[in-house]
């Protein structure tokens, strides 16, 4: 079962920020500078945690993972000011 996650990060070093950004691009949709939304099953959720855990410096960096719940039943209410926002669409993903 997939869950919808919002993942944000505050990385103190530009090189590590780019590394975290590349990790996130492989798992979700970029919303803002350091914010992604991701549809992840349990295996991909664990995988992204491992990759991020290895990339960050725990004393200097911070990653927040917000679980919005099962994709099939979550209906997030989003208020967007400025640029438009579209929730992730359910579609097949090929790895």
Number of C-alpha atoms within 10 A of each C-alpha: 10 16 18 23 21 17 19 19 19 16 22 14 13 9 10 15 18 12 17 22 19 11 15 22 13 11 17 19 16 15 15 9 10 16 20 20 21 24 22 21 15 10 9 14 17 11 14 16 13 11 14 17 13 11 16 21 14 11 7 10 15 13 18 12 16 12 14 14 15 16 18 11 10 11 12 10 7 9 8 9 7 6 5 7 11 8 12 13 8 9 6 6 6 4 4
